[in-house]
Amino acid sequence: MTLQAIKWKSGKLEILDQLLLPAQSKYIEVTSVEDGWNAIYKMQVRGAPAIAIVGCLSLAVEIQHKSYEDTKALLKDVKEKLEYLVTARPTAVNIKLAADDFTRLATNLSHDESSPEDMKKRIISEITSMLEKDVADNKAIGDHGAAEILKTHPNEKNLRIITHCNTGSLATAGYGTALGVIRSIHSNGKLEHAYCTETRPYNQGARLTAYELVHDKIPSTLICDDMVAALMKSKNISAVVVGADRVVANGDTANKIGTYQIAVLAKHHNVPFYVAAPFTTIDFSIPTGEGIKIEERPANELTHVNGTRIAAEGINVWNPAFDVTPAELITGIVTEKGVYKPAELAGLKN
């Protein structure tokens, strides 16, 4: 059984505090939009799909017991809170798209003859359905990605896959995207080994992906970020599979910092490089990666480890949370609808 990072039952929302992993598995309750925003910003929850789900569920938690004098007041509250939630992690597109969808839903409902209570119930119902849909989408992504990689390696019985950052149950409602592909290959009995990078400076690979791989008893090894080239040269790697926080119209992809350099190394070593993400991660409104806003994180993520300074006082710090991998370095983009070449995305819009 895979890990459950998001718990929703009877209107109560709890999330696994990922800042405490792997040393401690502790769930914290999210009781408001403010709690949701803080959990996302502090990275107690992370991963583009999970950010969208937790953000929207925090809205559901807050509005479920509030009274509104009319549907216009409810619409105003929903719109303002969704706009606020988007500011927590601006690079991840999923929460922005979810916010747009629920704002449209609330707007349409406010024009109907529904009561504020009926409108509220409908919004909450649609939000909670995100959990079930995300798991189903992730399993489809895993199966599509596994089939694609197995098809391109027909003579290999034991595949060796590299992944970067965390894209599993801890980044989604369950199963995962890139890690879901690894899970599907493993369930087919075709995985020899998974390699996960530590993912400096926040160490999502060392703390979270390694935790999931051990939990699921998947044969795996942790490597430093700067070992990827040596690994590709010496271990006959079958493929790289990573997640995405935003894929734009031409296939350029924003993902955790360090992804771009892995793609460059994969190209040099003739290793297929796949991006695995739900279709909602594709932002057709942005033509190329140049238009992606890159979040910059606090300096102390580089200068300190567990509160202890490891860098010289006075040194300047540049800490972008993401980089953009050009489409020409990407072999395929794996979604719940299938696997596409980056050049094919433009023809998929609506």
N, C-alpha and C positions, 0 to 999 in steps of 0.2 A: 504494500500500500504506500503510495507516494505521500509526501508531506502535505499538510493543509495549513497554508499561511493565512487564509482569510476564513473566519467563521461568522456565519450569519444565521441566527435562529431566533424566531419570535421577535423580530425587531431589534435584536441586540447584535452589535458588531464588535468582534474582537479580531486583532491581528497579531501574528507572531512577531515579536520585536526582534528584527533582524540585526540590530546593533549589538545584541547580546549573544548572538550565535558565533561560534559553535559551543561556547562554554555553557550557555544557559538557554533553555527553551521556555520562554515565558510569553504568554498572551496578555495583551493590554486592551482595555476597552476603549473604543472610540465613541464618544457621546455627542459630538457636535462637528460642524464643519470646521471650526477652529482646530479641534483635535485632528481631524483628517488632514488639514493643511500642514500642521506641524509634523505629523507622522510621515507625510510625503517629503517635506522639505528636509527633515532630519535624516531621511532614508531609513526610518524604521520599517517602512515598506518601500520597495523599489521594483523596477521593471515596468516597462510602459503599460502592459495590460493590467497589472495589479494596481498601478497608480490610478488608472481610470476607474477601475472597479471600486477601490477603497474610497476614492474621492466622491464618487456618486453615491455610494452606500452611506457615507457620512452625511450627505444631504438628506437621504431617506431617514436616517436616525433623527436628524434635527427637526424635520418637518412633521414627522408622524404624530407627535403629541401637541403640536401647535394649532391654535385656532386662527382662522383668517375670516375677516368680515366679508370678503368676496373673492372671486377668482383673480381679479386684477392684483389684489394684494399678494396672493399666493404666487402669481406669475412674477411679480417684482422681486419677491424674496428668492425664488428659485433662480432667476436670471442673475441676480447680484452674487449669490453664493457660488454659482457655477463659474462665473467670471473670476471670482477670487481664488477658487481652487486651481484654476489653470495656471495661476502665477507661481505656484509652488515649485514646479519643475517644467519650465517652458519648452525645452527641446523635445520632450516626449509628446507626440502628436495625438495619441489615443485619448487622452483626457480632454483635449481641445475638441476633437470630433464628437466625443460623448457629450460634452457640454453643449455643443451646437445642436445635437440631436434632441436632447432633453429640453433645451430652450424652445425648439420648434414644437415639440410635443406639448409643452406647457402653454405656449402661445395659442396653438390650435384648440386645446381644451378650454382655454379661457374664453374663447369665442363661442363655444357651445353653450348649451343651457345647463351644463353640469353644475352641481353645487361644489363649493370649495372642498368638501369632504370627499366627494366622488373623484374630483380632479386629483386630489392628493393620493388617494388609493391607487389610481391608475398610474401616476408617476412612480410611486414606490414599487408597484408590481413590475413595471418595465425595467426599473433599475435592478431589482433583485434577479430578474431573468438573465442579467449579464453573467452571473456566476455559472449557471448551467451551460450557457452558450459558449463561454470561454473554454471550458473544459472540453466540450465537443469539438470546438475549432482546433484546440491544441492537439488532440488525438489525431485529427485529420491532417494537420501539419506534420506531425510525427510520421504518420504512415506515408504521406506523399514524399517527404524527404528521404525516408528509408528506402522506398521503392526506387527513387531517382538514383541514389548513391549505389544501391545494389545493381541497378541496371547498367551503370557506367563502370562497374567492377565485376563483371559476370564470372570471372575466373578466380576471384578472391573469396575465400570462405571466412577469413578472419580480418575484419576491417579495423583500422586504427584512425580514430577521429580526434581532432583538436577542437576545443571550444574555448571561448573567451567570455569573461564576466559570468553572470548568473542568469539563466534563461529557463529555469525549471519551475517547479511548484511554488518556489518562493518568489518568483517574479510574475506569476499568473494566478488564476483561480485554481489551477491544478495541472499536472502533467508536464507542461512547459512547451516552449517553442523549439529552440535549437537543442536543448536538453531533451525535449520530447522526441526529436529525431534520433538521438542517441538511445533513448529508452526503447524506441520501436526497433532499431537495429539489434539491440541487445535481446529483445523479446523474440526476435526471429532467429536467435542463435548465431548471428553473424558478426558480433562485435568481439574483437580480440582485446581492444584496449581503448579507453578514453583518456585524453590528456587535457587537463584544465590549467589555464594560466592563473597566477595569483591575482592578477588584475589590480596592480597598484594605481593610485595610492589608497584606494578604499578597500582593497583586498576582497572583493566579492567572490572571486574564484576560490581563494584559499579558505574563506570563512563559510561561504554559502554553497557554491557548486560542489566543492569537496565534501561538504556535509551531506548533500543530497546523494551524491554518488556512493558514499559509504553507507548511507541509510538504505539505499536500494540494492546494495551488494553488487554494484556494477564494477568490473575490473577497471581500475583507473589510477592515474598518477598525477600529482601536482607538480607543475614546473614554474620557475620564475618567468616573468614576461620576456626577459632577454635571452631565453633559451630556445625560443621557437625556431630560429634558423638552424641551430645545431640539431634540434629534434627532427626537423624535416629532412635534413641531410642524412641522418643516421638511422631513422626508424621506418622509412618507407610509408609515410603517412598517406592514408587513402583520401581524406577530405578534411576541410575545415568547415565547421558549421557554427555560425554566430547568430545572435538576435539582431533586433533593430529598434531604435526609438522613433525613427522617421525615415521613410523611403519616399523620395520625390519622383516626379513624373518621368524623368529620364533614367531612373534606377539608382542614382547616387543615394547612398545610405549613411545616415548618422547612427552611430552606435558608440558604446563605451570607448573611452580613450584607449588607444592601443590597437583597435581593430584595423585601422588603415595600414599600419606597419605589418600586421600579420597577412593582410591581403597582398601587399607588395612581395613579401617573402613567399607566399603561396604561388604567385605568378612566376617568380624566379625558379621555383622548384617543381613547377608543373603539377601543383596540387589543386584540385578543384576547390573553389571557395563559394560556399552557399550562405545566403541570408535566410533565416527562418522567422517569419512574423505573420500575425493575422493581417487580413486584407485591410483592416481599418488603419494599419500603420502606414499605408500608402497615402501620401498627401499630394493629390493631383494639382493642387493650387500653386505649388512651387515648381518651377520648371527644372531647376538644377540645384545641386547641393550648395551653391553659393548663397542661396536664399535661406538656408537653415540657421536659425538662431542657436548659437552654442552657449550653453550654460557654463558659467565659471564658478567654481566652488571655493570655499574659504582656504586661505593659505595654510592653516594649521593641519589640514589633512596631509600635507607634505612634510611640514616641519616637525610634527609630533606623532608619536605612536603611543596609544593608550595614555595620553596626557603627558608623556615625557618628551621633551624637546630632543630631536636627533640632528637638527640642522643648525648651522651657525646663526647666532643672533645677527639681524641686520640684512640677511640675504633676501633678495627679491624672489617672489614666487609667482609662477604662472600655472594655473591649475584648471584647464578646461576639462569638463566632465565627459565630453564626447569629441570624436573626430568624424570626418566624412570620408567614406571609401568611394572612390569614383566607380561608376557603373562598369567601366571597361575591365575592372579587376574582379567583377562578380560573375561567377559561372551561372548561377540561377537564384531566383528568389522564390522561396517555398512558402506558400500560403495554404489556408484550408481549402481553397478552390483549385489548387494545383501548383505546378512549378513553372515559372516563367523566366525567360531571359529578360534582362533589364530593358532591352529595346522593345519588348512586347508590351510593356506597361502602358504606354500612351494610348494604345488601342483598347485598353480595358476600362477606361473611364466611362462609367454608366453604360 
